[in-house]
Amino acid sequence: MMAALFGTLMVASCTEILLSRVLHLARRIITPLVSGIVVMIIGLSLIQVGLTSIGGGYGAMSDNTFGAPKNLLLAGAVLGVIILLNRQRNPYLRVASLVIAMAVGYLLAWALGMLPESRPVVDTALITIPTPLYYGLSFDWNLLIPLMLIFMVTSLETIGDITATSDVSEQPVRGPLYMKRLKGGVLANGLNSMLSAIFNTFPNSCFGQNNGVIQLTGVASRYVGFVVAIMLIILGLFPAVAGFVQHIPEPVLGGATLVMFGTIAASGVRIVSRETLNRRAIMIMALSLAVGMGVAQQPLILQFAPDWIKTLFSSGIAAGGITAIVLNLLFPQEK
């Protein structure tokens, strides 16, 4: 089963790779209005994730400690440190605000006895090298179409994330340079998803949270991205690093990410505000946000829909983005 899944993922990832090569033909579809709406939905959807972490995560929900005062205190302390350092004139403090805040949160969690219990390490190697095609290689035609639809959805999310990245990096969100970035980003996402399948894991989804990091720190250099990518590849070989990350309490992550997620939503508002907000634009924005956030908050609305509809509208981001694209094509431009 796993061999067929990963083998089909390798083939289906070509959907995103091919889409990246023809994005320039979709200039009429990928407008700042559509991109801005997608970015807004990404940010608003992530805020719910941040609040879940602030309350203690799904583990706290299961043991009825969600929203406990100590969770809120811990998240509030992290958030307060970020705000305090971000308002300083010293640029180094602003750049390091997230790291410092999470370190403070980790120490506070230790002092309050909120760190997860350590599990005994049994025969864990210092370094683990992933084995390509560990489960073998197979293919399942029944999985191909649903997975191709999923890659189309992730392409739309990637376009929204890259638009937000361009905006917070003070780069254009229209024109040839913007289109070049979109094509490169979608291509990289598809290639990385193919590589993920080869190394026995699931497809990539563009990590929009980093846009909040750019906004908070003011660091948008691609060279920093190269260095961090190399660091992550190296650290991924050490199981002990993964164990440490798993020990970071949920409220610490929630306090650190809440402001970042709000920043992404604000970036979407800024992108949309550059357009003429006439009746047509407001109607498209209102319906797209309603559909996107509605599906995200009440996914059971699609429980009786055909499977391909469920796949296509699998997330609020996809549902809102597709709605924005369709309405942008259907509604005539106002003179």
HELIX and SHEET records of a PDB file:
HELIX    1   1 MET A    2  ARG A   21  1                                  20    
HELIX    2   2 LEU A   23  ALA A   26  5                                   4    
HELIX    3   3 PRO A   32  ILE A   54  1                                  23    
HELIX    4   4 GLY A   57  SER A   62  1                                   6    
HELIX    5   5 PRO A   69  ASN A   86  1                                  18    
HELIX    6   6 PRO A   91  VAL A   95  1                                   5    
HELIX    7   7 SER A   97  ALA A  111  1                                  15    
HELIX    8   8 TRP A  141  VAL A  168  1                                  28    
HELIX    9   9 PRO A  176  ILE A  198  1                                  23    
HELIX   10  10 ASN A  210  THR A  217  1                                   8    
HELIX   11  11 ARG A  222  LEU A  235  1                                  14    
HELIX   12  12 PRO A  239  GLN A  246  1                                   8    
HELIX   13  13 GLU A  250  SER A  273  1                                  24    
HELIX   14  14 ARG A  279  GLN A  297  1                                  19    
HELIX   15  15 PRO A  299  LEU A  302  5                                   4    
HELIX   16  16 ASP A  307  LEU A  312  1                                   6    
HELIX   17  17 GLY A  316  LEU A  330  1                                  15    
END                                                                             
